[in-house]
Amino acid sequence: MHTIRRGMSRRDVIKLGLFGSAALMLPAERIARTQVALTNRIPTSELPKQFTLPFTTPPVLAPVRQTAYHDYYAITQRPANVEILPGKQTTIWGYNGIAPGPTIVNQQGRRAVVQQINKLPSVHPTQRYNVWTSTHLHGSASKPQYDGYASDITPVGCWKDYVYPNVQEARTLWYHDHGVHITAQNAYMGLSAMYILHDEHELGLPIPHGRYDVPLIIRDALFEQNGQLIYADNDEDGLYGDVILVNGVPWPSMRVERRKYRFRVLNASLSRSYQLKLSTGEPLIVIGTDGGLTTHPEPVARLKTSMAERYEVVIDFSKYTIGQRVVLQNVSPPNNIDYSTTTNVMAFDVVAEASDSSNNEVPYDLNPNMNVMGLTAASASKTRRFDFVRKNGGWTINGTTWADVVNSNYQKVLANPELNAVEIWELRNPSGGWFHPIHLHLVDFKVLDRRTIGLLGLLGPPQAPFNYERGPKDTVYLGENEMVRVVMRFEKQQGRYMMHCHNLVHEDHDMMAQFLVGKDSSDCDPRTADPALVLPERPLSDRYDD
């Protein structure tokens, strides 16, 4: 077992064979394995009938211990054989051996320390890459060394404590793997889960809470006839499955009462976007986006969501009669690979009158905090441009890839905003062949407008943001031949943070860059300030209680 020591250089890690070995398996061998697996793909006729399996929710993770201001958690990343398709066993990699992993629920103002222990196989069973992980709490203003920096790897047999400040407003976050060059495969194996942050304001609203506040973690997958997952990335373009899973269950049916429910919708797919609608034509009432509650509710007929976006929606089942079924459908956006089975997501079966009528409202005023949504174009001191382009078979940002960051000894940055500066970033996708969900770490931003990119790069007139994205965001759907302008304040932390496409196949090949907020320093270096250590793990200590 190789030992990872504090302060080891990249050269040292390379000598140990712990970096870059995702490429050890020859491309031809990977392609051959994938082709064999696709030949053995389970036929549609043998997939479970839709809406026959019961809806479930991931368990809530209990703290190992608590102090006056901290909650301590321990999670082991490990393989497990589980039944996803009835009668078949699937090997997954899960946080505590389940996929999705356990939900962490925390309160604003209480820091969380989450120990992540990597007990995965040293080599992937079919893709044959060497395994490491890096855990990103998506949506958290964490210090750089706890942000899940892609090259801050935790090899098999090692562990790392992640410290989360939880200083932001109530929101739906999620934690998932971010290991450099193997993020897509690791996440596809099951390394993703939800993290919910509450605050006093949100808990005081009469919106649905408790058992009427429900996570919907949506993803797609491909399966072999023996039940094993197939990883097929379509020439590094994306992975598109024919089975839709909600909280790990294929096309489940949820029994609901005649009242309002709040659903925290997370698109956890690698590459598939969704456009969600109800079969009855009734609206989805959007009350929250990535960074928390919207200013006002936004009823929408359709909700388009790209990978990693989160939306909190309310569905009012009091409009339906007992015995009625409501189907959550998917009207697929462009540039997905679709199947006859991907038009439906799940069903809601109305089975009873409301047993609890409290917290059954959607008030017009939801979020008075204008820290993000009060920003305007005039607030910004600088405008920057970022082009997301496929070039020479690779995925680039302003002509660069993560390899350029690695080759610069992790110093190359595409922007260096000052701490507390407000800037506008123009995100551009000049291609008509694919969309990109763009994620900016650390910050919440406001979508200002969208414009089409025409011939010779000419821009069309500004269009208003989609009505469902009128809330604080950290990931935005960048459509085909489109420019999206976002405005944000770079606050809460200093240091180097990633920006990337959240089509995780694009990210791995190599559409990821970094920016530096304020000044860099060794005590917040994302790779060396608090690196992974070798097992056995140290008991969760009070060294963070300051």
N, C-alpha and C positions, 0 to 999 in steps of 0.2 A: 504494500500500500504506500503510495507516494504521500509525502507530507507537504501540505501547503503552509508556508510560514509567513508571518507578517513581513511586508516589505519585499517579497520576492518580485523580481522583474519579470517582464513578459518573456525575455530570453530564457530565464530560469524555468519558467513554466513550459516553454516549448521543449527544452531539454528533457523534461519529464514526460513529454508526449501528451500534455493535458490541454493543449490549445491547438486548434486547427485540425484535429483528428477526425472531425465530422466528415472530412473529405477522404478518409482512408479507403472507404469502399469505392471501387471504381464505378463511374457513371454507368458503364455498360452492364455491370452486375446489378446495380439498383434497378435499371430499366427492365432487365430480364425478370427479376423477382416481381416487380410491379405487374408486368404483362401476365405472368403466371397467375398472380392473385386476381387480376381482372378477369381472366378466363374462368376462374372459379367463383366469380361474384354470385351471390345468392340471387336467384331470379325473383322478379317482382311478385310472382304468384306465391312464393314461399315466405314473403315478408308478413309480419303480423297484420291482421286486419285493423284498419285505423279506428281509433276511439274505443278499443276493447280492453286496453290495459289501464289500470288505475293510476291517477296522478299522484305523485309524491313530491315532497320537498326535502332538500338536504337538511341534515341535523344541524342545530346550532352548537357551535363549539364552546364548551365551558372553559373558563380560565383555569390554569393549573394553580394559580394563587393570585391574590389581589393585595395591593397596598393602598395607601390613602389616595394616590394619584395614578397608579399603574395597574394594568391588567396583563398577566403573563400567560402565554399560550405555547403549547408544544405541538408541532405537526411533523409527522414522518411521511416523506415521499416514498411510496413503496408500491410494488406490483400486486395485483389481485386478479383472480378469475371470478367474473361476475356474470349473471344472466341478464343481458340486455334484450336479445331476441329470445322469445320463449323456447326453452328446450336446448339452447346453445350456450356455450361458455365463451366469453370474450376476455382476453387479457387486457387489462387497463393499468395505467399508472395513475395513482390517486394520492391526493393529500389525505393521509390516514387511510389509504387504501380504498377510497371511494371516489366516484366521478359523477357529477361534480363533487368537489370537496366540501367539507363542513363550512357553514356560514359563520363568519365572525360578526358579532353585533357589539358595537361600542358606542360610547357617549362622548360628545364633544368635550374637550378639556381633560380627558383621561388618556394618557399615553398607553399604547399597547406595545408589548415586546413579544414578538412571535419567533420562536425558535424553529427553523426549518432544517430537518435532518434528512440527508439524501441516502436512502437505502434502496435505490433502484438497481437494476442490473448494470454491470459495467459496460455492456454492449447491447444495443437494441436487438431484439430477437430476429427481426426480419430485415430492417434497414441496415444493420451492421455498423452503425456509427458508435463511437465512444460517447458515453453519456456524462453530461454535467447539467446543472440547473442554475438558474438565477431567478429569484422570486420578485416580481414587480407588483406592488399594490397600486393598481391603475386608478388614478384620480386623487392620489394622496400627495400632499406637499411635504414629502419626506426629504431628509438630507440625502445628498448624492450617494453616500455609501450604503444607504438603506433603500434606494430607489429601484433596485433590481437592474442595475446597469448591466447590459448584455455581456460584457467581458469581465464582470465580477462574478466568476464562476464558482460554484460549489460542486466539486467532483464527488463521485460516489464514495461513500465512506467518510464524508465530511459534513459539517453543519455550520450554520450561521444564524446569529440573532439579528432580526430586523426590528428597528425601533420606529414606530409610527406616531407622529405628534398628535393627530386627531384635533387639530386646531381649526379646521374648516367647518363650514356650515353642514347641516344634515345632508346626506347624499347617498346614492347607491354607488359603491365602488366594487371592484373585483380584483382578486389576486390570481396571477397566472404565471406560467414559466416564461422566462425571457432569456434563456441561455443562448449565447451567440451561435448563430448558424444552424441551430437545431430547435429553435423556438416552436416552429410549426409542428414538427414531429412530436415534441414533448407535450405541447398543448393538445394535439390531436389524440394522444394516448390518454388524456384525461386530467392534466394538471391545470385546472381552473376552478374557481369557486367565488362566491359572492362575499362581500364585506359591507355591512350596513352601518352607517354612522348617523346617530340621532342627535338632535339638540332640543333645547327646551321649547323654542318657538315651534318647531315642526311637531313635537309631541303634543303641544297645546292646541293645535288645529283640530277641528272636528272631522278630519279626513279619516279614512279607514286605517285602523291600527291593529296590532295583535294578529289574531288568526285570519283577519281580513286583509292583511298586508302580506302579499304572497310573491316570492321570487319566481320568475319564469326565465330560466337559462336555456336559450335556444341554440342548437347547433345541428349540423348535418354530418353524416358519416356514410362510408361504404363498408360493406361486410362481405367476407368470403362465406361460402356455404357452410364451413365449419364454425362460423361465428366470429372469426378473427377480423380485426380491422384491416382495411386496405388503404395504404397511403399512396395516392396517385396525384401528382401535382401538375399534370398537363404541361410538360416542358417548362416548369418553374413559373407557370402562369397562375395556378390556383387549384385548390382541391374542392370538388363539388360532389357531395354525397346524395344518395337517393333515399336515405332514411332521415327523417327529422326527429330529433330527440328534444324533449323538454324535461329539464331536470334529470336527464339520463334515461328517460322512458320514451319509446317510439310512439308518437301520436297519441298521447294519453287523453283520458276523459276525466274532467274534474267535476265533482258534485258540488253545487253551489246553492246558496239560499237566495231568496228574493230580496236582495239588498245590494248596496254598492260594495265592490271589492277594489282594492288597490293592487296593481300588479307591477312589479319591478322587472321590466323587460330588459334582458341582456342578450345581445347577439354575440355568442361565444364561438361562432363558426370561424374557420380559418379564412375562408374566401367568399362565402355566400352572403349577399345582401338580401333583405326581405322587404316586402311592402305588405304590411299587415292590414287586414280589414275584418269586420264581422260579417258573417253570412246573412245576418238580418238587415244589414244596412245601417244599423244604429252606430253612433259615433264612438270612437275611443277618445276619452277625455284626458289629454296630456296635462299632468300637474308637475312633472319634474323631468329634468334632463341630466346629463352627466354630472354636473356640478351642483345639483340640488333643485329645490323647488323653483318653478317658473313664477314670474310675477303674478300672472293670472292664468286660469285654466284655458286650455286651447282644445276645443272639440274638433276632431279631424275624422274624415271618412276613411283616410288611408294614412298609414304611418310607415315611411321608408326609413330603414335602419341599416347602417353598414356595420361591419365587424367592430366590436368593442364599444359601440354606442350603448348608452343606457337611457331608457325612457320609463318614467313612472306614469302609468295610465290607470284611470278609473273606468270600470265597466259597471253599468247600472242594470242588475238583473231583476230589479223590481218591475221592469217593463215586460217581463215574460211570465208565462204561466207555468205552473208546476208540470213537469213532464216535457217541457220544451228543451230542445238542444240548440245551442249556439256554437257555431264553428269559427275558430280563429283561422282565417285563410291567408294565403300568401300569393299576392299578385306580383310575380317576380320582376324586379327591375332589369334593365339591359345588362348584357355581358355576364350572366350567370349560365352555367350548364344546368338545364332543368330536366326533370323527369315527371312522369305522370303522377308520381307519389309526393312531389314537393309543393303541390298547390294547397295542401292543408297542413296546419301546424298542430292543433289540438282541438278538443271540444269541451264545452261547459254544459253540463246537464243540470237543469234547475230541478231540485228535488224537494225543497221545503220552503216554508215561510221563514222569514228572518227570526232567528232565535235571540238576536241582540240588535237593537236599533240605535245604539250609541255610535258616535263617530261615523255617521252615515251621510255626510254632507261634502260638498265641494264648494267652499266659499270663493268669492270672486277675488279677494285679496289673499294671496298665498305667501308671497315673499317680499317684504318691504326693503330688504337689503339691496342697495344699488351699487355695491362695490364693483361688480362686473357689469350688470345690465345698465348701469348708469353711464358707462363709458361711451364716448362718441368718437367719430373720426377726428374731431377737433381736440380730443384729449391727448392724442398721440404726438410724440416728439420726433418720431422716425417711422418711415415705411420701408419694409424689406420685401424682396421677391424671392420665392422659392419655386423652382420648376421640377416637377416629378415626371421623369422621362425614362422610357426604355431605350437603352443605347448599347449597341454591340452585344445584344443578348442579355444585358444586365439591367438592373433597376437602379436608377440614379436620382440624387437630389442635387440640383445645381451642378450636374456633371460629376458628382463625387459619390463614393460608396463608403460603407463602413470599413472596407479594406484600407481606404485612405486614412481613416482615423487610427486604425491599428498601426499602420506604417509610420504614423507621426508620433508613435509612442503615446497615443491617446490625447494628443494636444490639439489637433486640428478642429477648429470650430467654424461654423458658418455664420454665427452671430454672437455678439457680446453686449447684450443690453445691460444697462446699469440696474442695480437693485432699486426697485420701486419705479422704474421707468415704465411709461405706457407706450406701446408700439403697435403699429398695424403690420400684419404679415399678409402678403398676397400669395396664396397657394394656387399654383397653376398646373393644370393637366391638359396639355395640348393634344392629347390622343383621343381618338374616337373608339379605340378598341378595348378600353378597360377603365374602371373607376378606381379611385384610391381613397380609403378611409385614413385620414391623416391625424395622427395622435401627437400632441405636444405634451411632454412630461412636465410636471411641476405646476403648470398654470391652468387657470380657468379662463376661457375667452368668450367673447360675444361675437356672433356672426353678424357682420355688417351688411354684406350683400353678396350676390352672385352675378357673374357675367359670363356669357358665352365667349369662346375664343374662336374667331372665324379665320378665313383665309388670311395668310400673311401675318397671323397673330393679332389681327384687329379685334378689339373688344366690343361686344354689344353693350347696350345700355344696362345700368345696374338694375337688378331685380331684388326684391325683398327676400329675406331668409324664409325658408319654409315655416309655416306657422307653428309646427311642432318643435322647432329648434330655437324658439324664442326664450331661451333660458341659458344659464352658464354651461359651457361645453368644454370638453378637453379632446374630443375626437369629432371630426367633421367629414361628411360625405362629400368628396371632391369628384364630381361627375365628369363624364366624358366631354372633352373640349370645353372645359369650364375653369374659371377663376373664382375662388372664394376669398373674400377679405375678412380677416378676423382681427379684433383688437383686444389687447390684454395688458395687465399690469404684472410685472415680474417681481413678485414679492415673496416673503416668508423664508426663502432660503437663497444661498449663493452657491455657485459651483457649476459643474458640467452636467447637463441633462440631454437626453436623447429626444430626437424627433424622427418619426418614421411612418411608413405606410403600415396599416394594421391588417392588410392582407398578409398574413404571417409568412406565406411563401415568398412574396415580394420582399418582406423584411429580411428573410434569411439569404436573399440573393441580389441585392445587398442594399435595399432602399432604406438606409438609416444613416443619420448624421447626428451631430451634437451641437449644442449651443452653450455658451458660458454666461451665467448670470452674475454680474458684479465681478468680484475678484476670486481667483483660484487660490487654494491653499492646501497644504498637505493634510490638514485635519479634516478636510471634507473631500479628499480624493476618492472617487467612486470605486476604485479598485484596491487601494492600499490602506485606506483609513480604518477599515474594520473588516478584513477579509475572512473567508471561511477557514475553519480549523478542522483538524482531523479528529475523528471519533476516538474515544468515547466523548459524548457531548458533556459539557459542563452543566450542572443543574442551573436552571434559570435563577440568576443572582440578582442582587439589588444594586448592581453597579450603575444602573440607569436611573436610580431614584435620586435625582438631584433637582 
